[in-house]
Amino acid sequence: MSNKFPPAPKDYEEFLKELGYLTMNFSFLESLMIDLIGKLIGCEKIKAMAIATNISFINKIKLSESLITTIENKEDKEAVKSLLGDADTIREERNRLIHDVRGVTFSPENGTEMITVRTKTGKNGVSVSSKKRNVDDISELNNKIKTLSSKILEYVSVKKK
């Protein structure tokens, strides 16, 4: 009996890199959410950190949503609502990728793929859904995170008029 693993496909290293970038990019996005909360409250970063550092990402979104009422400009309100909607979509995609039950498969045709499986209990019993992701899918999610991060950074960097 051999304890050797089969050779990894060519894209395996890139797959691992993209997962690492996902962790770093999402961490940066979460930090920017604290900056956004600080901007909405109108306080210094250190105070925003004291308020929001230890709350979950979804609760950072919910706190920001409740603070939208502090925005006087209708256009800015809509822009922040849109940013928060994008943040929630990204949160869901990232959580599914990172926290769902998953397995990694290798094939010559498809390279490295991660399959995530989610079970959900409802009134009609248990449902199961699965999704395959390859290195391009993870790269696309990273690009979404970077784009959203840029938009939030731009918003929080603008001085109040």
TAURKA-V680539 format. One record per residue. PHI is phi in degrees with one decimal (* if undefined). Layout:
<<PHI> <PHI>>
This chain:
<<*> <-99.2> <-100.5> <-82.9> <-84.6> <-66.4> <-62.8> <-74.9> <-65.9> <-57.6> <-86.2> <-60.8> <-61.5> <-64.8> <-58.8> <-64.2> <-60.5> <-62.6> <-64.3> <-65.0> <-61.9> <-59.2> <-61.9> <-67.5> <-64.3> <-68.0> <-61.8> <-64.2> <-60.5> <-63.8> <-64.5> <-67.4> <-63.1> <-66.1> <-61.0> <-63.0> <-59.8> <-59.5> <-64.0> <-68.0> <-77.9> <85.8> <-126.9> <-68.7> <-57.2> <-61.2> <-71.8> <-61.7> <-64.9> <-63.0> <-78.0> <-114.8> <-60.7> <-96.6> <-104.8> <-65.7> <-60.8> <-62.2> <-73.9> <-65.2> <-64.0> <-63.4> <-62.4> <-61.9> <-60.4> <-71.8> <-88.0> <-56.4> <-61.3> <-78.1> <-85.4> <-83.0> <-74.6> <-60.0> <-63.4> <-65.2> <-57.7> <-64.5> <-63.1> <-68.2> <-58.1> <-64.8> <-58.9> <-69.3> <-63.0> <-63.9> <-62.6> <-68.4> <-62.3> <-63.6> <-57.7> <-63.5> <-62.2> <-64.5> <-64.1> <-63.4> <-67.2> <-87.9> <-104.1> <-70.4> <-63.0> <-147.1> <-143.6> <-115.9> <-119.5> <-126.1> <-150.5> <-61.0> <-75.1> <-107.9> <69.5> <-88.8> <-133.6> <-106.7> <-111.7> <-106.1> <-126.4> <-126.8> <-109.7> <-140.4> <-98.7> <-135.7> <-66.3> <-97.9> <103.1> <-98.0> <-116.7> <-125.8> <-130.1> <-137.2> <-147.5> <-95.7> <-136.6> <-114.9> <-59.6> <-66.9> <-64.9> <-69.0> <-62.2> <-63.4> <-63.8> <-59.1> <-65.9> <-62.4> <-63.9> <-64.8> <-63.9> <-63.0> <-59.2> <-62.0> <-66.5> <-66.3> <-60.0> <-61.9> <-65.1> <-73.7> <-82.9> <-73.1> <-70.4> <-66.2> <-89.1>>
